[in-house]
Amino acid sequence: MERTPGRTAAPVPHTPRRTSDAHSRLPIRTPQPRTPRATLAPLEERENIPHHTHVLPRNKPADEVARLAEKLLDDLRKEKHALQNEREDLRTEIRTSHAHTELGRQRELKLRTQLDKQESMITRYKQRAAHMSKSHIDSRDWEESQQRRIEAEAEAEASAARCAELEAQLEEMHEQQEVEELLQTNMRCIARAAGSLAQRSLPSEQHWYPRPIVSITEDVEAREQLEATQMQRDALLVELDEVLAHVRHLHTRCDALEEELDHSHTRAELDEDQLVSARLHAQCAASEAAWYASKLQMAEDRTAWLEAQLEHTQAVHNRVLAALQSRERSLKEEAQANVDAALEASRHNEARLHDRVLQLEAELDRVAWYEEAYAQRSRQADLLTEIATLADADARAQKIDSLTTHIAAMHDELQSLQSRHDELQEYNAHWERSLEGLDAKPVKRRRAASDAGRSASHARTFLS
């Protein structure tokens, strides 16, 4: 397989890790040597040109045809180099490891579009190759040469028939001319005879010799014969004029036929020249058929190469898709494991919070019991105060001192209970914040809210 000059196989790009981002795997694009080409515009413009525009002209010199063929070959080479560069770019882009990102999806779509474009180009080249096959070109050129040969033979036969007809007309005109010459000779003889007869029939006084004595009957007959001869002479003169006019017409027609015969000979020579030129065109067509056969072979080789490259690209694409699918499956499994771990942790946290809620409920019940005990102690203190007012002053003072001491102790106990109540409120607030972050069921939420409300009511009752 022929390789593009100045190009090497693109290696797998190494992905260095940056110091700022240890998890970055974006590739570093490195410049690659390319085959120098001016632009891809001729390739894109030639995609919409029909195949018959590449047929070399037959009515131009060989140098111009050779230049045109070299130009077409240069365009094909440029197109080949462009396709090879695109193939290597596709290989480089396919080998990158970031196809699962948004940029990778965009590049995958771009690669699929380019592959579809290459498939359409290969299909178009196959259609052109099928149209410009060697057997088709040979049969078409052979049919054209046979048609030209048949037309040349028909024209030659028509020219030969016309020449034979003109020769027959010429022979007929020669025969008519001979007959007219005989008629003219006879007319001249008749005219001379009529003149001599008229000369003899003149009166005798015009002559120096004496007139012979003739009879009246002979004179009348001679006059009648003279008149008949003059009438016959006039008729013969008129007929002679007509014959002369016809002869002149025949001469003119003979000249025209001779000119037409010359034209037919010239046309026959031209037909022979055209036949020779047709043979030369047939030879040129045979050489062009050989050239097109070589071009078709090149196109078939290039089509085979493109098909091989397409198969290779499809195989690489399938491998990349398989790698992407395996990567996606591994990511899904990892994400599912993370979700399961988070769910298990949330369930454990929920159980712990439930135990804490039970502890808080027990604490709230104990606070309620303390509140009831404090209320009973308060009633007992009131009763003792009433009893002390009824006793004597000394006993009252002693009782008041003892009650004051007891009240101070109760006050200290109340402060300890207040601090315990504040601590329970802090635990209750922490528990409410924990419940807000969990995806608990609505029943548990309502239960937690009712517990929080009950604890708040107990706290308010205790403070009152």
MIMI-173353 format. One line per 3 residues: number of its first residue (from 1); their letters; for each residue y negated, z negated, x of C-alpha. Coordinates in pm, whole numbers, always signed. Each point is the difference from the previous one (the first is absolute). Layout:
N
NUM = a = Y,Z,X | ...
//
This chain:
464
1 = mer = +0,+0,+0 | -339,+97,+134 | -242,-285,+62
4 = tpg = -377,-1,-20 | -154,+38,+349 | -188,-307,+117
7 = rta = +161,-236,-254 | +258,-274,+55 | +203,-204,-242
10 = apv = -215,-275,-149 | +140,-345,+99 | +15,-295,-236
13 = pht = -342,-167,+28 | +5,-352,+142 | -179,-259,-213
16 = prr = -182,-252,+218 | -88,-340,-143 | -361,-102,-3
19 = tsd = -100,-348,+112 | -211,-57,-311 | +276,+93,-247
22 = ahs = +354,-67,+117 | +151,+148,-321 | -180,+336,+17
25 = rlp = +228,+305,+31 | -250,+280,-39 | +74,+284,+248
28 = irt = -238,+106,+273 | -56,+374,-35 | +20,+170,+339
31 = pqp = -127,+355,+69 | +275,+261,+23 | -26,+337,+180
34 = rtp = -21,+291,-243 | +39,+372,+22 | -352,+146,+11
37 = rat = -77,+191,-318 | -338,+90,-144 | +55,-81,-364
40 = lap = +257,-4,-275 | -221,+203,-232 | +190,+329,+62
43 = lee = +324,-174,-98 | -150,-145,-318 | -165,+330,-88
46 = ren = +320,+195,+64 | +199,-216,-242 | -158,+178,-300
49 = iph = +22,+353,+145 | +285,+210,-149 | +275,+126,+227
52 = hth = -95,+368,-19 | -319,-61,+202 | +212,-47,+314
55 = vlp = +138,+355,-22 | -134,+199,+292 | -197,+315,-93
58 = rnk = +157,+341,+66 | -316,+208,+10 | -155,-173,+303
61 = pad = +44,+53,+374 | +275,-174,+189 | -246,-210,+203
64 = eva = -163,-144,-310 | +339,-67,-160 | +111,-176,+321
67 = rla = -317,-214,+0 | +55,-91,-364 | +363,-92,+73
70 = ekl = -107,-217,+296 | -257,-173,-221 | +266,-74,-262
73 = ldd = +232,-136,+271 | -281,-225,+131 | -59,-132,-352
76 = lrk = +371,-71,-37 | +4,-183,+336 | -301,-210,-104
79 = ekh = +168,-79,-329 | +318,-97,+186 | -193,-231,+235
82 = alq = -186,-155,-294 | +326,-70,-182 | +152,-152,+314
85 = ner = -306,-224,+47 | +20,-107,-363 | +371,-70,+43
88 = edl = -64,-226,+301 | -284,-177,-185 | +237,-58,-291
91 = rte = +261,-143,+236 | -260,-232,+156 | -124,-118,-340
94 = irt = +350,-46,-138 | +100,-227,+290 | -279,-253,-70
97 = sha = +110,-342,-129 | -274,-57,-256 | +129,+228,-276
100 = hte = +29,-295,-243 | -379,-50,-8 | -255,+194,-204
103 = lgr = -79,+218,+301 | +373,+68,+40 | +29,+106,-365
106 = qre = -296,+234,+37 | +154,+154,+310 | +331,+32,-178
109 = lkl = -170,+192,-282 | -174,+216,+260 | +331,+69,+174
112 = rtq = +165,+92,-329 | -286,+238,-79 | +32,+164,+340
115 = ldk = +376,+29,-42 | -48,+167,-341 | -250,+237,+160
118 = qes = +247,+88,+276 | +273,+57,-258 | -227,+236,-196
121 = mit = -86,+185,+322 | +369,+32,+88 | +73,+132,-350
124 = ryk = -280,+254,+32 | +128,+111,+342 | +349,+39,-145
127 = qra = -138,+219,-278 | -187,+212,+253 | +310,+29,+217
130 = ahm = +207,+103,-303 | -261,+262,-92 | -31,+128,+357
133 = sks = +372,+13,+74 | +128,+272,+230 | +220,+170,-259
136 = hid = -285,+6,-252 | -242,+152,+252 | +255,+258,+121
139 = srd = +95,+104,-354 | -364,+25,-105 | -97,+210,+305
142 = wee = +308,+220,-46 | -86,+57,-367 | -360,+85,+91
145 = sqq = +112,+246,+270 | +254,+159,-238 | -267,+34,-269
148 = rri = -239,+162,+246 | +274,+236,+123 | +86,+101,-358
151 = eae = -368,+61,-78 | -41,+208,+318 | +312,+206,-83
154 = aea = -124,+58,-355 | -340,+112,+130 | +170,+230,+254
157 = eas = +219,+154,-274 | -305,+47,-223 | -188,+164,+289
160 = aar = +298,+230,+73 | +24,+101,-367 | -373,+67,-10
163 = cae = +24,+210,+317 | +286,+205,-150 | -199,+54,-319
166 = lea = -308,+107,+195 | +208,+240,+212 | +149,+154,-319
169 = qle = -350,+41,-146 | -116,+158,+327 | +287,+252,-5
172 = emh = -78,+82,-364 | -366,+54,+90 | +101,+231,+287
175 = eqq = +217,+204,-242 | -288,+18,-251 | -234,+111,+278
178 = eve = +240,+282,+98 | +25,+109,-366 | -379,-3,-29
181 = ell = -31,+211,+316 | +242,+255,-152 | -200,-2,-324
184 = qtn = -322,+55,+193 | +161,+293,+186 | +117,+153,-329
187 = mrc = -343,-52,-154 | -165,+172,+291 | +245,+291,-33
190 = iar = -70,+22,-374 | -373,-12,+64 | +23,+278,+255
193 = aag = +212,+206,-243 | -250,-58,-279 | -285,+102,+230
196 = sla = +173,+317,+104 | +77,+78,-365 | -361,-52,-99
199 = qrs = -107,+214,+292 | +217,+281,-126 | -127,-32,-360
202 = lps = -373,+55,+88 | -174,+320,-148 | +13,+321,+197
205 = eqh = -375,+36,+42 | -1,-294,+230 | +228,+183,+239
208 = wyp = -77,+294,+218 | +320,+170,-98 | +34,+158,-345
211 = rpi = +148,-208,-283 | +339,+113,-110 | +32,+110,-353
214 = vsi = +180,-257,-205 | +60,-30,-360 | -174,-238,-238
217 = ted = +320,-187,-69 | +57,-72,+368 | -361,-119,+33
220 = vea = +37,-249,-287 | +326,-130,+141 | -156,-42,+342
223 = req = -292,-192,-147 | +232,-225,-196 | +210,-54,+310
226 = lea = -316,-76,+199 | -119,-251,-256 | +343,-162,-7
229 = tqm = +3,-6,+379 | -349,-158,+9 | +103,-264,-254
232 = qrd = +314,-67,+201 | -215,-19,+313 | -235,-251,-165
235 = all = +294,-209,-118 | +153,+18,+346 | -334,-103,+157
238 = vel = -28,-299,-235 | +360,-93,+74 | -75,+48,+370
241 = dev = -294,-241,-26 | +220,-253,-177 | +271,+44,+261
244 = lah = -257,-40,+280 | -135,-318,-162 | +355,-128,-40
247 = vrh = +67,+88,+364 | -309,-189,+108 | +113,-295,-212
250 = lht = +343,+25,+158 | -157,+9,+347 | -200,-312,-83
253 = rcd = +310,-170,-138 | +197,+107,+306 | -262,-154,+226
256 = ale = +7,-319,-206 | +380,-6,+14 | -8,+57,+374
259 = eel = -245,-288,+36 | +221,-213,-223 | +300,+99,+210
262 = dhs = -190,-103,+311 | -85,-329,-170 | +364,-46,-95
265 = htr = +106,+63,+360 | -265,-247,+114 | +119,-249,-261
268 = ael = +358,+49,+114 | -109,-71,+356 | -185,-308,-125
271 = ded = +312,-106,-187 | +199,+38,+320 | -261,-210,+181
274 = qlv = +18,-258,-276 | +377,+0,+27 | -30,-61,+374
277 = sar = -254,-275,-62 | +231,-148,-264 | +279,-8,+256
280 = lha = -237,-168,+245 | -94,-251,-271 | +370,-60,-62
283 = qca = +49,-70,+371 | -303,-231,-5 | +144,-169,-309
286 = ase = +330,-47,+184 | -183,-158,+295 | -199,-219,-240
289 = aaw = +324,-94,-173 | +141,-110,+335 | -319,-197,+68
292 = yas = +16,-160,-345 | +367,-78,+61 | -94,-185,+319
295 = klq = -282,-173,-187 | +242,-92,-278 | +240,-142,+258
298 = mae = -286,-207,+142 | -90,-115,-352 | +364,-91,-69
301 = drt = +18,-194,+326 | -324,-177,-85 | +129,-70,-353
304 = awl = +319,-147,+146 | -210,-211,+236 | -218,-116,-288
307 = eaq = +308,-85,-206 | +141,-199,+291 | -332,-180,+42
310 = leh = -12,-64,-373 | +352,-146,+6 | -97,-215,+299
313 = tqa = -318,-115,-178 | +196,-77,-315 | +257,-198,+201
316 = vhn = -278,-197,+171 | -167,-50,-336 | +327,-126,-150
319 = rvl = +48,-239,+292 | -355,-127,-41 | +53,-46,-373
322 = aal = +326,-187,+67 | -179,-224,+252 | -282,-60,-248
325 = qsr = +249,-84,-275 | +189,-243,+225 | -331,-155,+106
328 = ers = -105,-31,-362 | +333,-161,-91 | -33,-249,+287
331 = lke = -356,-81,-106 | +114,-48,-358 | +283,-231,+110
334 = eaq = -239,-199,+220 | -254,-26,-281 | +274,-107,-243
337 = anv = +116,-267,+246 | -358,-125,+37 | -41,-9,-378
340 = daa = +327,-191,-41 | -105,-251,+268 | -341,-45,-164
343 = lea = +166,-45,-340 | +239,-261,+141 | -291,-182,+166
346 = srh = -197,+5,-326 | +302,-140,-187 | +38,-277,+258
349 = nea = -371,-77,-24 | +26,-3,-378 | +288,-251,+12
352 = rlh = -197,-218,+243 | -305,+13,-227 | +217,-88,-298
355 = drv = +126,-308,+183 | -358,-87,+85 | -96,+37,-366
358 = lql = +277,-244,-96 | -128,-246,+260 | -353,+37,-136
361 = eae = +127,-62,-354 | +168,-320,+119 | -321,-107,+174
364 = ldr = -198,+72,-317 | +244,-210,-205 | -40,-286,+250
367 = vaw = -381,+32,-20 | +25,-22,-379 | +214,-314,+35
370 = yee = -262,-148,+234 | -273,+83,-251 | +189,-181,-278
373 = aya = +58,-302,+230 | -368,-5,+86 | -90,+5,-368
376 = qrs = +233,-294,-67 | -146,-190,+294 | -348,+68,-137
379 = rqa = +100,-143,-338 | +153,-302,+170 | -322,-50,+196
382 = dll = -201,+15,-321 | +228,-262,-158 | -25,-223,+303
385 = tei = -379,+35,-8 | -8,-109,-361 | +228,-296,+81
388 = atl = -218,-92,+295 | -310,-11,-220 | +172,-252,-221
391 = ada = +103,-224,+294 | -226,-229,+191 | -249,+116,+251
394 = dar = +202,-103,+307 | +312,+158,-122 | -209,+297,-106
397 = aqk = -155,+31,+345 | +341,-28,+168 | +138,+250,-242
400 = ids = -294,+229,+56 | +51,-22,+377 | +367,+78,-41
403 = ltt = -78,+283,-237 | -266,+133,+236 | +254,-1,+280
406 = hia = +249,+170,-230 | -262,+256,-108 | -78,+78,+364
409 = amh = +370,+52,+63 | +18,+219,-310 | -305,+193,+122
412 = del = +169,+62,+335 | +311,+115,-184 | -219,+230,-216
415 = qsl = -154,+155,+313 | +347,+61,+146 | +102,+160,-330
418 = qsr = -318,+213,+5 | +79,+126,+352 | +355,+72,-113
421 = hde = -140,+188,-300 | -224,+212,+227 | +296,+82,+222
424 = lqe = +200,+105,-305 | -288,+222,-115 | -6,+169,+340
427 = yna = +375,+59,-22 | -47,+132,-353 | -274,+246,+114
430 = hwe = +217,+117,+293 | +290,+51,-239 | -217,+206,-240
433 = rsl = -117,+224,+287 | +362,+52,+106 | +98,+94,-354
436 = egl = -277,+259,-23 | +145,+196,+301 | +353,+20,-139
439 = dak = +148,+246,-247 | +139,-277,-221 | +111,+48,-356
442 = pvk = -248,-66,-284 | +204,-299,-120 | -23,-170,+339
445 = rrr = -371,+70,+13 | -55,-156,-342 | +210,-299,+101
448 = aas = -197,-43,+324 | -328,+31,-193 | +116,-262,-253
451 = dag = +107,-231,+285 | -335,+50,+170 | -183,-75,-326
454 = rsa = +209,-310,-60 | -66,-125,+354 | -372,+63,-49
457 = sha = +5,-192,-332 | +182,-293,+166 | -257,+2,+279
460 = rtf = -288,-2,-248 | +163,-284,-197 | +54,-200,+319
463 = ls = -362,+52,+109 | -130,-102,-342
//
